[in-house]
Amino acid sequence: MDPVLSVAVYLTIWWVVFLSILPLGVTSHAEAGLDLGDGGDPGAPVDPKLKRKFITTTWVSAVVFAIVWVVVYFHLIQLPALGSR
């Protein structure tokens, strides 16, 4: 795979994994029974733990990307040539 394509594929995988992991383990203010007062959203997370989720997203994405790279490199799945007629 071309390095630019590899980065694009990795970033796409990273965002998909991040958006999948983001809601896991989150407790909202309403679920925790906390009053936010005026203007607060009761569905907002109490502690989103974003640092942990970034780290988890990075290693999960690396594993998924490694699998995709191996499949593409060893031609385990034949993809039609794009642009050929």
C-alpha positions in Angstrom: 0.0 0.0 0.0 1.1 3.5 -0.8 2.1 5.4 2.4 -0.4 8.2 1.8 -3.2 5.6 1.2 -2.0 3.8 4.4 -2.3 6.9 6.5 -5.8 7.6 5.0 -7.0 4.1 5.7 -5.6 4.2 9.2 -7.2 7.6 10.0 -10.5 6.3 8.6 -10.3 3.2 10.8 -9.3 5.3 13.8 -12.3 7.6 13.5 -14.7 4.7 13.1 -13.3 2.9 16.1 -13.2 6.1 18.1 -16.9 6.8 17.4 -17.7 3.2 18.3 -15.8 3.3 21.6 -16.9 6.8 22.7 -20.2 5.9 24.3 -18.9 2.9 26.2 -18.7 3.2 30.0 -20.3 6.7 30.1 -22.6 7.7 32.9 -24.8 10.8 32.3 -25.6 13.4 34.9 -29.2 12.2 34.9 -28.2 8.6 35.5 -25.8 9.7 38.3 -28.6 11.8 39.9 -26.6 15.0 39.7 -28.4 18.4 39.2 -26.7 20.6 36.7 -28.7 23.7 37.4 -29.7 26.1 34.7 -28.6 25.3 31.1 -26.9 22.0 31.7 -27.7 19.0 29.6 -28.8 16.0 31.7 -27.4 13.6 29.0 -23.9 15.1 29.2 -21.3 12.6 30.6 -20.1 12.9 34.1 -16.5 11.7 33.3 -16.0 10.8 29.6 -12.4 9.4 30.2 -11.3 10.7 26.8 -7.5 10.0 27.4 -8.2 6.3 28.0 -10.5 6.2 25.0 -7.9 7.8 22.7 -5.3 5.2 23.9 -7.8 2.3 23.4 -8.8 3.6 20.0 -5.2 3.9 18.9 -4.3 0.3 19.7 -7.5 -1.2 18.5 -7.1 0.7 15.2 -3.5 -0.5 14.9 -4.7 -4.1 15.2 -7.5 -3.6 12.7 -5.1 -1.7 10.3 -2.5 -4.5 10.6 -5.2 -7.1 9.6 -6.3 -4.9 6.6 -2.7 -4.4 5.6 -1.9 -8.2 5.6 -5.1 -8.9 3.6 -4.1 -6.3 1.0 -0.4 -7.1 0.9 -0.9 -10.9 0.5 -3.9 -10.5 -1.8 -6.1 -12.7 0.4 -9.1 -10.9 -1.0 -9.1 -10.0 -4.7 -10.4 -6.6 -5.3 -11.2 -5.5 -8.8 -8.8 -3.0 -10.3 -10.3 0.5 -10.0 -10.4 2.5 -13.2 -9.9 -0.4 -15.5 -12.7 -1.3 -18.0 
